């Protein structure tokens, strides 16, 4: 069962030892919100002692470049063999941003949450 974060920017659940985080906002633009979201994700990783993470972008249609910086830093932190991060359900707008910034090769990106979860097998 999903657990919603205190400020409702994200919800998360445990999927057989993998933290799945879903954004509950369509725009991630405000610096304070971005810091709050990624602080919550960091706290989740610490609390669960798991370094496997799926970020589900369903419904996210806008975000600031600061979000990209936070994603890059988080991705660097979650490298194999100890950890891994997968992104999924990215809208066309988000994929376009990743393509413009030539970031697609830096991340593990999947069409669906199920594909992202299966990539950990």
Backbone as CSV, one residue per row, in Angstrom:
resi,resn,N_x,N_y,N_z,CA_x,CA_y,CA_z,C_x,C_y,C_z
1,UNK,0.845,-1.182,0.000,0.000,0.000,0.000,0.892,1.248,0.000
2,UNK,0.633,2.186,-0.892,1.462,3.389,-0.958,1.379,4.223,0.320
3,UNK,2.489,4.842,0.649,2.549,5.751,1.777,2.831,7.131,1.207
4,UNK,2.016,8.112,1.574,2.190,9.462,1.061,3.123,10.232,1.982
5,UNK,3.992,11.017,1.386,4.916,11.827,2.172,4.159,12.942,2.876
6,UNK,4.806,13.567,3.844,4.181,14.613,4.639,3.655,15.774,3.818
7,UNK,4.365,16.213,2.796,3.942,17.380,2.021,3.218,16.984,0.741
8,UNK,3.046,15.711,0.518,2.270,15.206,-0.617,2.879,15.494,-1.987
9,UNK,4.191,15.652,-2.045,4.844,15.810,-3.346,5.125,14.443,-3.952
10,UNK,5.275,13.452,-3.079,5.562,12.085,-3.534,4.777,11.096,-2.677
11,UNK,4.654,9.894,-3.214,4.212,8.749,-2.438,5.177,7.630,-2.769
12,UNK,5.296,6.678,-1.869,6.233,5.594,-2.134,5.689,4.282,-1.595
13,UNK,6.259,3.212,-2.129,5.939,1.891,-1.612,7.114,0.955,-1.834
14,UNK,7.113,-0.124,-1.080,8.130,-1.165,-1.197,7.615,-2.206,-2.176
15,UNK,8.374,-2.443,-3.243,8.010,-3.465,-4.227,9.091,-4.539,-4.190
16,UNK,8.935,-5.475,-3.273,9.892,-6.578,-3.113,11.327,-6.076,-2.954
17,UNK,11.520,-5.137,-2.031,12.853,-4.645,-1.729,13.323,-3.490,-2.581
18,UNK,12.471,-2.998,-3.458,12.797,-1.849,-4.308,11.876,-0.697,-3.893
19,UNK,12.459,0.446,-3.598,11.656,1.623,-3.283,11.088,2.196,-4.576
20,UNK,9.781,2.318,-4.633,9.118,2.922,-5.787,8.540,4.260,-5.324
21,UNK,8.988,5.337,-5.971,8.527,6.678,-5.637,7.725,7.198,-6.816
22,UNK,6.513,7.681,-6.510,5.649,8.292,-7.521,5.436,9.753,-7.152
23,UNK,5.586,10.616,-8.128,5.348,12.036,-7.898,3.851,12.293,-7.899
24,UNK,3.404,13.129,-6.987,1.976,13.441,-6.890,1.706,14.880,-7.309
25,UNK,2.631,15.454,-8.035,2.477,16.804,-8.558,2.860,16.777,-10.031
26,UNK,2.248,17.642,-10.815,2.544,17.644,-12.251,3.711,18.556,-12.612
27,UNK,4.073,19.456,-11.702,5.171,20.385,-11.971,6.128,20.396,-10.787
28,UNK,7.396,20.224,-11.085,8.436,20.233,-10.056,9.369,21.391,-10.406
29,UNK,8.954,22.594,-10.013,9.680,23.798,-10.441,10.249,24.622,-9.304
30,UNK,9.570,24.683,-8.187,9.993,25.522,-7.076,11.201,24.890,-6.373
31,UNK,12.260,25.669,-6.176,13.478,25.142,-5.557,13.221,24.517,-4.190
32,UNK,12.360,25.134,-3.412,12.037,24.608,-2.085,11.342,23.256,-2.195
33,UNK,10.444,23.117,-3.144,9.743,21.856,-3.358,10.729,20.789,-3.832
34,UNK,11.606,21.154,-4.728,12.599,20.214,-5.249,13.487,19.706,-4.113
35,UNK,13.971,20.614,-3.278,14.803,20.210,-2.131,14.010,19.282,-1.216
36,UNK,12.753,19.624,-0.957,11.916,18.810,-0.084,11.725,17.409,-0.666
37,UNK,11.431,17.335,-1.944,11.236,16.032,-2.593,12.492,15.175,-2.467
38,UNK,13.637,15.733,-2.816,14.853,14.927,-2.808,15.358,14.659,-1.398
39,UNK,15.068,15.533,-0.446,15.355,15.225,0.961,14.510,14.044,1.419
40,UNK,13.246,14.015,1.000,12.371,12.902,1.366,12.852,11.600,0.729
41,UNK,13.304,11.662,-0.505,13.822,10.460,-1.164,15.081,9.984,-0.451
42,UNK,15.992,10.899,-0.123,17.199,10.530,0.622,16.842,9.895,1.959
43,UNK,15.861,10.478,2.651,15.439,9.931,3.942,14.834,8.537,3.770
44,UNK,14.060,8.352,2.721,13.487,7.042,2.425,14.584,6.007,2.224
45,UNK,15.591,6.355,1.441,16.696,5.425,1.191,17.431,5.098,2.487
46,UNK,17.611,6.082,3.345,18.273,5.861,4.636,17.408,5.002,5.546
47,UNK,16.130,5.347,5.660,15.227,4.630,6.558,15.044,3.172,6.158
48,UNK,14.991,2.915,4.869,14.749,1.546,4.408,16.048,0.770,4.213
49,UNK,17.184,1.468,4.233,18.498,0.854,4.002,18.532,0.117,2.663
50,UNK,17.766,0.626,1.695,17.745,0.056,0.344,18.295,1.073,-0.629
51,UNK,19.052,0.598,-1.582,19.653,1.493,-2.572,19.147,1.184,-3.979
52,UNK,17.971,0.578,-4.043,17.314,0.324,-5.327,16.082,1.213,-5.375
53,UNK,15.980,1.987,-6.466,14.940,3.009,-6.528,14.359,3.105,-7.926
54,UNK,13.029,3.151,-7.981,12.307,3.457,-9.218,11.605,4.790,-8.991
55,UNK,11.816,5.729,-9.900,11.101,7.000,-9.869,10.083,6.996,-11.003
56,UNK,8.811,7.057,-10.645,7.716,7.021,-11.601,7.250,8.455,-11.866
57,UNK,7.388,8.897,-13.119,7.078,10.269,-13.507,5.682,10.435,-14.109
58,UNK,4.784,9.491,-13.886,3.436,9.608,-14.427,2.829,10.964,-14.048
59,UNK,2.373,11.700,-15.043,1.703,12.965,-14.803,2.608,14.171,-14.644
60,UNK,3.921,13.961,-14.545,4.836,15.103,-14.425,5.061,15.668,-15.817
61,UNK,4.678,16.929,-16.004,4.838,17.519,-17.336,5.754,18.736,-17.343
62,UNK,6.336,19.063,-16.182,7.267,20.194,-16.146,8.149,20.092,-14.914
63,UNK,9.415,20.457,-15.099,10.306,20.587,-13.950,11.463,21.499,-14.286
64,UNK,12.059,22.035,-13.232,13.169,22.976,-13.381,14.475,22.230,-13.614
65,UNK,15.457,22.956,-14.121,16.774,22.357,-14.345,17.388,21.889,-13.031
66,UNK,17.021,22.507,-11.931,17.497,22.072,-10.613,17.101,20.619,-10.348
67,UNK,15.926,20.228,-10.838,15.481,18.841,-10.708,16.448,17.911,-11.433
68,UNK,16.882,18.298,-12.612,17.836,17.484,-13.377,19.126,17.319,-12.573
69,UNK,19.612,18.397,-11.988,20.822,18.317,-11.170,20.658,17.352,-10.014
70,UNK,19.506,17.404,-9.364,19.231,16.491,-8.248,19.141,15.036,-8.735
71,UNK,18.537,14.821,-9.903,18.456,13.469,-10.461,19.843,12.931,-10.798
72,UNK,20.692,13.772,-11.371,22.059,13.348,-11.713,22.815,12.964,-10.441
73,UNK,22.714,13.790,-9.398,23.397,13.500,-8.131,22.876,12.209,-7.506
74,UNK,21.568,12.017,-7.536,20.975,10.800,-6.969,21.407,9.580,-7.767
75,UNK,21.435,9.701,-9.080,21.861,8.595,-9.932,23.318,8.205,-9.641
76,UNK,24.165,9.188,-9.424,25.574,8.908,-9.099,25.694,8.184,-7.764
77,UNK,24.831,8.539,-6.824,24.849,7.914,-5.503,24.387,6.458,-5.561
78,UNK,23.503,6.145,-6.496,22.881,4.816,-6.566,23.464,3.979,-7.712
79,UNK,24.757,3.831,-7.721,25.403,3.054,-8.778,25.640,1.617,-8.326
80,UNK,25.581,0.676,-9.287,25.888,-0.717,-8.966,27.327,-0.841,-8.467
81,UNK,27.639,-1.820,-7.701,26.781,-2.952,-7.332,25.881,-2.681,-6.134
82,UNK,26.132,-1.610,-5.355,25.334,-1.366,-4.153,23.926,-0.886,-4.458
83,UNK,23.760,-0.116,-5.504,22.453,0.457,-5.772,22.188,0.637,-7.249
84,UNK,21.009,1.134,-7.529,20.615,1.383,-8.918,19.334,2.191,-8.920
85,UNK,19.204,3.097,-9.892,17.997,3.902,-10.037,17.436,3.711,-11.440
86,UNK,16.123,3.580,-11.509,15.431,3.473,-12.792,14.330,4.536,-12.828
87,UNK,14.170,5.157,-13.986,13.117,6.141,-14.203,12.071,5.525,-15.122
88,UNK,10.806,5.846,-14.887,9.774,5.269,-15.746,8.598,6.218,-15.905
89,UNK,7.758,5.868,-16.892,6.498,6.567,-17.145,6.711,8.062,-17.389
90,UNK,7.762,8.374,-18.113,8.074,9.774,-18.382,7.195,10.288,-19.520
91,UNK,6.627,11.454,-19.302,5.785,12.054,-20.329,6.657,12.499,-21.505
92,UNK,6.024,12.761,-22.639,6.762,13.207,-23.823,7.561,14.474,-23.544
93,UNK,6.983,15.377,-22.752,7.674,16.628,-22.420,8.952,16.343,-21.637
94,UNK,8.873,15.443,-20.662,10.043,15.111,-19.847,11.096,14.406,-20.694
95,UNK,10.679,13.476,-21.529,11.627,12.778,-22.422,12.301,13.794,-23.340
96,UNK,11.543,14.762,-23.836,12.113,15.781,-24.716,13.200,16.587,-23.987
97,UNK,12.946,16.918,-22.726,13.948,17.643,-21.928,15.215,16.799,-21.788
98,UNK,15.040,15.519,-21.484,16.199,14.620,-21.355,16.958,14.525,-22.673
99,UNK,16.230,14.474,-23.786,16.875,14.390,-25.096,17.611,15.682,-25.449
100,UNK,17.003,16.819,-25.185,17.638,18.107,-25.463,18.939,18.228,-24.672
101,UNK,18.912,17.755,-23.426,20.091,17.845,-22.568,21.048,16.665,-22.746
102,UNK,20.703,15.771,-23.683,21.519,14.589,-23.978,21.799,13.761,-22.719
103,UNK,20.745,13.513,-21.963,20.863,12.794,-20.696,20.341,11.361,-20.738
104,UNK,19.708,10.991,-21.812,19.062,9.679,-21.850,20.043,8.536,-21.555
105,UNK,21.266,8.637,-22.042,22.248,7.559,-21.846,22.754,7.480,-20.405
106,UNK,22.583,8.538,-19.620,23.051,8.540,-18.235,22.094,7.831,-17.280
107,UNK,20.869,7.609,-17.737,19.845,7.050,-16.868,19.275,5.759,-17.445
108,UNK,18.741,4.932,-16.553,17.992,3.743,-16.943,16.534,4.170,-17.042
109,UNK,16.027,4.270,-18.272,14.675,4.785,-18.499,13.802,3.681,-19.106
110,UNK,12.610,3.510,-18.535,11.682,2.467,-18.971,10.300,3.069,-19.210
111,UNK,9.560,2.426,-20.088,8.219,2.921,-20.427,7.239,2.768,-19.269
112,UNK,7.303,1.634,-18.582,6.326,1.365,-17.525,7.032,1.062,-16.201
113,UNK,6.266,1.192,-15.137,6.796,0.846,-13.817,7.151,-0.634,-13.759
114,UNK,6.333,-1.470,-14.373,6.602,-2.908,-14.373,7.935,-3.219,-15.062
115,UNK,8.192,-2.590,-16.219,9.478,-2.786,-16.911,10.635,-2.337,-16.033
116,UNK,10.466,-1.213,-15.358,11.522,-0.700,-14.474,11.795,-1.687,-13.349
117,UNK,10.740,-2.215,-12.731,10.915,-3.183,-11.666,11.580,-4.468,-12.158
118,UNK,11.155,-4.929,-13.326,11.740,-6.155,-13.883,13.214,-5.964,-14.237
119,UNK,13.647,-4.736,-14.481,15.046,-4.490,-14.832,15.994,-4.770,-13.669
120,UNK,15.471,-4.895,-12.466,16.306,-5.185,-11.301,16.586,-6.673,-11.141
121,UNK,15.919,-7.517,-11.924,16.128,-8.981,-11.816,17.453,-9.397,-12.380
